[in-house]
């Protein structure tokens, strides 16, 4: 083996160890927020029924709500579409600590391959999850992957949004939401959306965006009301 090849392999190993360490630290941060937060779920009856009866489903949530979404799902196993970027690698390694599998791809890089991988996981018995405006937006715009998956599987898409009584929003493209310790975090599940084969994907995407936005508005209303009670 040449010195250059050896150095390349060593650099890759160091990078992998570094990514693993960052992902482990990120999982600890998420768990620490969860331990102090008070989670409340609204409109999740159909989601829980499907989980109990092992009926397949697709979860959809805006990218800015990703942090605590591992605590929404209570089914057997789920896979999420994650980009092939460096940020996507960190997300993939982090969610693995919560028993969540991934398919790699996005609207910008490897989207078709990622969707095929996700559909293979669906055939193997996984539920599916999407951040339909990820990984880099445009914010609040549903990209085609989740709609294509819903049409291909016939499974319902359950929109989920959250809001916290106290939180910080990061200076990211989507104003990523981080609940503060002790916050009440309200998760709202909107009515499920089914996408028929042959249905115009643009129409379904716009409808899913509306349902996600309505769920977020309701979560924010609940969080604001609880915050007013606390102060």
C-alpha positions as CSV (number, residue, x, y, z in Angstrom):
1,X,0.0,0.0,0.0
2,X,1.3,3.4,-0.9
3,X,1.9,6.1,1.8
4,X,-0.8,8.3,0.2
5,X,-3.3,5.4,0.3
6,X,-2.4,4.7,3.9
7,X,-2.8,8.3,4.9
8,X,-6.2,8.5,3.1
9,X,-7.5,5.4,5.0
10,X,-6.2,6.8,8.3
11,X,-7.9,10.1,7.6
12,X,-11.1,8.4,6.8
13,X,-11.0,6.4,10.0
14,X,-10.3,9.5,12.1
15,X,-13.3,11.2,10.3
16,X,-15.5,8.3,11.0
17,X,-14.6,8.2,14.7
18,X,-15.1,12.0,15.0
19,X,-18.6,11.7,13.4
20,X,-19.5,8.8,15.7
21,X,-18.4,10.9,18.7
22,X,-20.4,13.9,17.6
23,X,-23.5,11.8,17.0
24,X,-23.2,10.1,20.4
25,X,-22.9,13.5,22.0
26,X,-25.9,14.8,20.0
27,X,-28.0,11.8,21.2
28,X,-27.1,12.6,24.8
29,X,-28.2,16.2,24.3
30,X,-31.6,15.0,22.9
31,X,-32.1,12.6,25.7
32,X,-31.3,15.3,28.3
33,X,-33.8,17.6,26.8
34,X,-36.4,14.8,26.8
35,X,-35.8,14.0,30.5
36,X,-36.7,17.5,31.5
37,X,-39.4,18.3,29.0
38,X,-43.0,17.4,29.5
39,X,-44.4,15.9,26.3
40,X,-48.0,16.2,25.4
41,X,-49.6,14.5,22.4
42,X,-52.8,15.6,20.6
43,X,-54.8,14.0,17.8
44,X,-52.6,10.9,17.9
45,X,-55.4,8.3,18.4
46,X,-55.2,7.0,14.8
47,X,-51.4,6.9,14.9
48,X,-51.4,4.8,18.1
49,X,-54.1,2.5,16.7
50,X,-52.0,1.8,13.6
51,X,-48.9,1.2,15.8
52,X,-50.8,-1.3,18.0
53,X,-52.3,-3.1,15.1
54,X,-49.1,-3.1,13.1
55,X,-50.6,-1.2,10.2
56,X,-48.1,0.6,8.0
57,X,-47.8,4.4,7.9
58,X,-45.7,7.3,6.8
59,X,-44.8,10.1,9.2
60,X,-44.1,13.6,7.8
61,X,-42.8,16.6,9.8
62,X,-41.0,19.8,8.9
63,X,-37.3,19.7,9.2
64,X,-37.3,22.4,12.0
65,X,-39.1,19.9,14.2
66,X,-36.7,17.0,13.8
67,X,-35.0,17.1,17.2
68,X,-37.6,15.4,19.4
69,X,-39.4,13.5,16.7
70,X,-37.8,10.2,17.7
71,X,-40.2,10.3,20.7
72,X,-43.3,10.4,18.5
73,X,-43.1,6.9,17.0
74,X,-43.9,3.9,19.1
75,X,-44.2,1.2,16.5
76,X,-41.8,-1.7,15.7
77,X,-39.4,-0.1,13.3
78,X,-39.2,2.9,11.1
79,X,-36.8,4.3,8.4
80,X,-36.3,7.9,7.5
81,X,-34.9,9.5,4.3
82,X,-31.7,11.4,5.1
83,X,-29.5,13.3,2.7
84,X,-26.0,12.2,1.6
85,X,-24.4,15.4,2.9
86,X,-22.1,15.7,5.9
87,X,-25.1,17.0,8.0
88,X,-27.1,14.0,6.7
89,X,-24.3,11.7,8.0
90,X,-24.5,13.2,11.4
91,X,-28.3,12.8,11.5
92,X,-28.1,9.2,10.3
93,X,-25.6,8.3,13.0
94,X,-27.6,10.2,15.7
95,X,-31.0,8.7,14.9
96,X,-29.3,5.2,15.0
97,X,-29.0,5.7,18.7
98,X,-32.8,5.7,18.9
99,X,-33.3,2.6,16.8
100,X,-34.2,4.5,13.6
101,X,-32.9,3.2,10.3
102,X,-32.2,5.4,7.3
103,X,-32.1,5.5,3.6
104,X,-29.6,8.0,2.1
105,X,-30.7,10.5,-0.5
106,X,-32.4,13.8,-1.0
107,X,-34.0,16.0,-3.6
108,X,-30.6,17.4,-4.3
109,X,-28.3,14.4,-4.1
110,X,-29.2,10.7,-4.8
111,X,-33.0,11.3,-4.5
112,X,-34.1,8.5,-6.7
113,X,-31.7,6.0,-5.2
114,X,-32.7,7.1,-1.7
115,X,-36.4,6.7,-2.4
116,X,-35.8,3.2,-3.9
117,X,-33.9,2.2,-0.8
118,X,-36.7,3.5,1.4
119,X,-39.3,1.6,-0.6
120,X,-37.2,-1.6,-0.2
121,X,-37.3,-1.0,3.6
122,X,-41.1,-0.5,3.3
123,X,-41.4,-4.0,1.7
124,X,-39.3,-5.4,4.5
125,X,-41.8,-4.2,7.1
126,X,-40.6,-0.7,8.0
127,X,-42.8,2.3,8.5
128,X,-41.4,5.4,6.8
129,X,-40.7,9.0,7.8
130,X,-39.8,12.1,5.9
131,X,-38.8,15.7,6.5
132,X,-40.5,16.9,3.3
133,X,-38.8,20.2,3.1
134,X,-35.3,18.8,4.0
135,X,-32.4,18.8,3.9
136,X,-32.1,22.5,2.8
137,X,-35.5,23.8,1.8
138,X,-37.1,25.8,0.6
139,X,-38.6,26.0,4.0
140,X,-42.2,24.8,4.3
141,X,-42.3,23.4,0.7
142,X,-43.2,19.7,0.4
143,X,-40.7,18.0,-2.0
144,X,-41.8,15.1,-4.1
145,X,-40.3,12.1,-2.2
146,X,-43.0,11.7,0.5
147,X,-45.8,12.0,-2.1
148,X,-44.1,9.4,-4.4
149,X,-43.7,7.0,-1.5
150,X,-47.4,7.5,-0.4
151,X,-48.6,6.8,-4.0
152,X,-46.3,3.8,-4.4
153,X,-47.2,2.1,-1.1
154,X,-50.8,3.3,-0.6
155,X,-50.0,4.1,3.0
156,X,-51.5,7.1,4.8
157,X,-49.2,10.1,5.5
158,X,-49.7,11.3,9.1
159,X,-48.5,15.0,9.4
160,X,-47.0,15.8,12.8
161,X,-45.8,19.2,14.2
162,X,-44.6,20.4,17.6
163,X,-44.2,23.6,19.6
164,X,-42.6,24.2,23.0
165,X,-43.6,26.6,25.7
166,X,-40.0,27.7,25.9
167,X,-37.5,27.2,23.1
168,X,-34.7,28.6,21.1
169,X,-34.6,28.8,17.3
170,X,-31.2,28.3,15.7
171,X,-29.9,30.7,13.0
172,X,-30.4,28.0,10.4
173,X,-32.2,28.0,7.0
174,X,-35.4,26.7,8.7
175,X,-35.1,28.3,12.2
176,X,-34.6,24.8,13.8
177,X,-36.5,24.5,17.1
178,X,-34.7,23.5,20.3
179,X,-37.0,23.1,23.4
180,X,-35.4,24.5,26.6
181,X,-35.2,22.4,29.7
182,X,-38.5,22.1,31.5
183,X,-40.5,23.2,28.6
184,X,-43.9,21.7,27.7
185,X,-43.7,20.3,24.2
186,X,-46.9,19.8,22.4
187,X,-47.1,17.4,19.5
188,X,-50.1,17.6,17.2
189,X,-51.0,14.9,14.6
190,X,-53.1,16.2,11.8
191,X,-55.6,14.2,9.7
192,X,-53.9,11.5,7.5
193,X,-53.5,12.1,3.8
194,X,-53.8,9.4,1.2
195,X,-52.3,9.8,-2.3
196,X,-53.8,7.8,-5.1
197,X,-51.8,6.5,-8.0
198,X,-52.1,9.0,-10.8
199,X,-53.0,11.9,-8.6
200,X,-51.3,15.1,-9.4
201,X,-48.3,15.2,-7.0
202,X,-48.4,19.0,-6.8
203,X,-51.9,19.0,-5.5
204,X,-51.1,16.4,-2.9
205,X,-47.9,18.2,-1.9
206,X,-49.8,21.5,-1.3
207,X,-52.4,19.7,0.8
208,X,-49.8,18.0,2.9
209,X,-48.1,21.4,3.5
210,X,-51.5,22.9,4.6
211,X,-52.0,20.0,7.1
212,X,-48.5,20.4,8.5
213,X,-49.0,24.1,8.9
214,X,-52.4,23.7,10.6
215,X,-50.9,21.1,13.0
216,X,-48.0,23.5,13.8
217,X,-50.5,26.4,14.4
218,X,-52.4,24.3,16.8
219,X,-49.3,23.1,18.6
220,X,-48.1,26.7,18.9
221,X,-51.6,27.7,20.3
222,X,-51.4,25.0,22.9
223,X,-47.8,25.9,23.8
224,X,-48.6,29.6,24.2
225,X,-51.6,28.8,26.4
226,X,-49.5,26.6,28.7
227,X,-46.8,29.2,28.8
228,X,-49.3,31.8,29.9
229,X,-50.5,29.5,32.7
230,X,-46.9,29.0,33.9
231,X,-46.0,32.7,34.1
